Amino acid sequence: MEASQRKAEVERQAAKRAQRSAEQLRANLQRRKAQVRARREGRADETDGLPASGSRTAPGETPDTD
C-alpha cells in the first residue's frame, strides 16, 4: 500500500512540474511576442539588457565612475 501511495505522490509532483513548466513557457512566449510587436512598431524594448545585471549602460559605453 505504501508503494502505491509513493507512486501516486511522484506522479502528482511530476504533473505539477509539467504544469509550472507549461505556464513558464506560455509567459515567455507572450514576452517574446510583445518584443516582436514593439520592434515592429519602432518602440524600444522595456528592458536594457539583462534585468539581473543591474547595469544601465548601453552596449559599448563605459559606466561613469565619478
Distance bins in CASP14 RR format, pairs under 12 A and 6 or more apart:
PFRMAT RR
TARGET T0000
AUTHOR 0000-0000-0000
RMODE 2
METHOD distances of the structure
MODEL  1
1 7 0 0 0 0 0 1 0 0 0 0 0
1 8 0 0 0 0 0 1 0 0 0 0 0
2 8 0 0 0 0 0 1 0 0 0 0 0
2 9 0 0 0 0 0 1 0 0 0 0 0
3 9 0 0 0 0 0 1 0 0 0 0 0
3 10 0 0 0 0 0 1 0 0 0 0 0
4 10 0 0 0 0 0 1 0 0 0 0 0
4 11 0 0 0 0 0 1 0 0 0 0 0
5 11 0 0 0 0 0 1 0 0 0 0 0
5 12 0 0 0 0 0 1 0 0 0 0 0
6 12 0 0 0 0 0 1 0 0 0 0 0
6 13 0 0 0 0 0 1 0 0 0 0 0
7 13 0 0 0 0 0 1 0 0 0 0 0
7 14 0 0 0 0 0 1 0 0 0 0 0
8 14 0 0 0 0 0 1 0 0 0 0 0
8 15 0 0 0 0 0 1 0 0 0 0 0
9 15 0 0 0 0 0 1 0 0 0 0 0
9 16 0 0 0 0 0 1 0 0 0 0 0
10 16 0 0 0 0 0 1 0 0 0 0 0
10 17 0 0 0 0 0 1 0 0 0 0 0
11 17 0 0 0 0 0 1 0 0 0 0 0
11 18 0 0 0 0 0 1 0 0 0 0 0
12 18 0 0 0 0 0 1 0 0 0 0 0
12 19 0 0 0 0 0 1 0 0 0 0 0
13 19 0 0 0 0 0 1 0 0 0 0 0
13 20 0 0 0 0 0 1 0 0 0 0 0
14 20 0 0 0 0 0 1 0 0 0 0 0
14 21 0 0 0 0 0 1 0 0 0 0 0
15 21 0 0 0 0 0 1 0 0 0 0 0
15 22 0 0 0 0 0 1 0 0 0 0 0
16 22 0 0 0 0 0 1 0 0 0 0 0
16 23 0 0 0 0 0 1 0 0 0 0 0
17 23 0 0 0 0 0 1 0 0 0 0 0
17 24 0 0 0 0 0 1 0 0 0 0 0
18 24 0 0 0 0 0 1 0 0 0 0 0
18 25 0 0 0 0 0 1 0 0 0 0 0
19 25 0 0 0 0 0 1 0 0 0 0 0
19 26 0 0 0 0 0 1 0 0 0 0 0
20 26 0 0 0 0 0 1 0 0 0 0 0
20 27 0 0 0 0 0 1 0 0 0 0 0
21 27 0 0 0 0 0 1 0 0 0 0 0
21 28 0 0 0 0 0 1 0 0 0 0 0
22 28 0 0 0 0 0 1 0 0 0 0 0
22 29 0 0 0 0 0 1 0 0 0 0 0
23 29 0 0 0 0 0 1 0 0 0 0 0
23 30 0 0 0 0 0 1 0 0 0 0 0
24 30 0 0 0 0 0 1 0 0 0 0 0
24 31 0 0 0 0 0 1 0 0 0 0 0
25 31 0 0 0 0 0 1 0 0 0 0 0
25 32 0 0 0 0 0 1 0 0 0 0 0
26 32 0 0 0 0 0 1 0 0 0 0 0
26 33 0 0 0 0 0 1 0 0 0 0 0
27 33 0 0 0 0 0 1 0 0 0 0 0
27 34 0 0 0 0 0 1 0 0 0 0 0
28 34 0 0 0 0 0 1 0 0 0 0 0
28 35 0 0 0 0 0 1 0 0 0 0 0
29 35 0 0 0 0 0 1 0 0 0 0 0
29 36 0 0 0 0 0 1 0 0 0 0 0
30 36 0 0 0 0 0 1 0 0 0 0 0
30 37 0 0 0 0 0 1 0 0 0 0 0
31 37 0 0 0 0 0 1 0 0 0 0 0
31 38 0 0 0 0 0 1 0 0 0 0 0
31 45 0 0 0 0 0 1 0 0 0 0 0
31 46 0 0 0 0 1 0 0 0 0 0 0
31 47 0 0 0 0 1 0 0 0 0 0 0
31 51 0 0 0 0 0 1 0 0 0 0 0
32 38 0 0 0 0 0 1 0 0 0 0 0
32 39 0 0 0 0 0 1 0 0 0 0 0
32 45 0 0 0 0 0 1 0 0 0 0 0
33 39 0 0 0 0 0 1 0 0 0 0 0
33 40 0 0 0 0 0 1 0 0 0 0 0
34 40 0 0 0 0 0 1 0 0 0 0 0
34 41 0 0 0 0 0 1 0 0 0 0 0
34 43 0 0 0 0 0 1 0 0 0 0 0
34 45 0 0 0 0 1 0 0 0 0 0 0
34 46 0 0 0 0 1 0 0 0 0 0 0
34 47 0 0 0 0 0 1 0 0 0 0 0
35 41 0 0 0 0 0 1 0 0 0 0 0
35 42 0 0 0 0 0 1 0 0 0 0 0
35 43 0 0 0 0 1 0 0 0 0 0 0
35 44 0 0 0 0 0 1 0 0 0 0 0
35 45 1 0 0 1 0 0 0 0 0 0 0
35 46 0 0 0 0 1 0 0 0 0 0 0
35 47 0 0 0 0 1 0 0 0 0 0 0
35 49 0 0 0 0 0 1 0 0 0 0 0
36 42 0 0 0 0 0 1 0 0 0 0 0
36 43 0 0 0 0 0 1 0 0 0 0 0
36 45 0 0 0 0 0 1 0 0 0 0 0
37 43 0 0 0 0 1 0 0 0 0 0 0
37 45 0 0 0 0 0 1 0 0 0 0 0
37 46 0 0 0 0 0 1 0 0 0 0 0
38 44 1 0 0 1 0 0 0 0 0 0 0
38 45 1 0 0 1 0 0 0 0 0 0 0
38 46 1 0 0 1 0 0 0 0 0 0 0
38 47 0 0 0 0 0 1 0 0 0 0 0
39 45 1 0 0 1 0 0 0 0 0 0 0
39 46 0 0 0 0 0 1 0 0 0 0 0
44 58 0 0 0 0 0 1 0 0 0 0 0
45 51 0 0 0 0 0 1 0 0 0 0 0
45 58 0 0 0 0 0 1 0 0 0 0 0
47 53 0 0 0 0 1 0 0 0 0 0 0
47 54 0 0 0 0 0 1 0 0 0 0 0
47 55 0 0 0 0 0 1 0 0 0 0 0
47 56 0 0 0 0 0 1 0 0 0 0 0
48 54 0 0 0 0 1 0 0 0 0 0 0
48 55 1 0 0 1 0 0 0 0 0 0 0
48 56 1 0 0 1 0 0 0 0 0 0 0
48 57 0 0 0 0 1 0 0 0 0 0 0
48 58 1 0 0 1 0 0 0 0 0 0 0
48 59 0 0 0 0 1 0 0 0 0 0 0
48 61 0 0 0 0 0 1 0 0 0 0 0
49 55 1 0 0 1 0 0 0 0 0 0 0
49 56 0 0 0 0 1 0 0 0 0 0 0
49 57 0 0 0 0 1 0 0 0 0 0 0
49 58 0 0 0 0 1 0 0 0 0 0 0
49 59 0 0 0 0 1 0 0 0 0 0 0
50 56 0 0 0 0 0 1 0 0 0 0 0
50 59 0 0 0 0 0 1 0 0 0 0 0
53 59 0 0 0 0 0 1 0 0 0 0 0
53 63 0 0 0 0 0 1 0 0 0 0 0
54 63 0 0 0 0 0 1 0 0 0 0 0
55 61 0 0 0 0 1 0 0 0 0 0 0
55 62 0 0 0 0 0 1 0 0 0 0 0
55 63 1 0 0 1 0 0 0 0 0 0 0
55 64 0 0 0 0 0 1 0 0 0 0 0
56 63 0 0 0 0 1 0 0 0 0 0 0
56 64 0 0 0 0 0 1 0 0 0 0 0
57 63 1 0 1 0 0 0 0 0 0 0 0
57 64 0 0 0 0 1 0 0 0 0 0 0
57 65 0 0 0 0 0 1 0 0 0 0 0
END
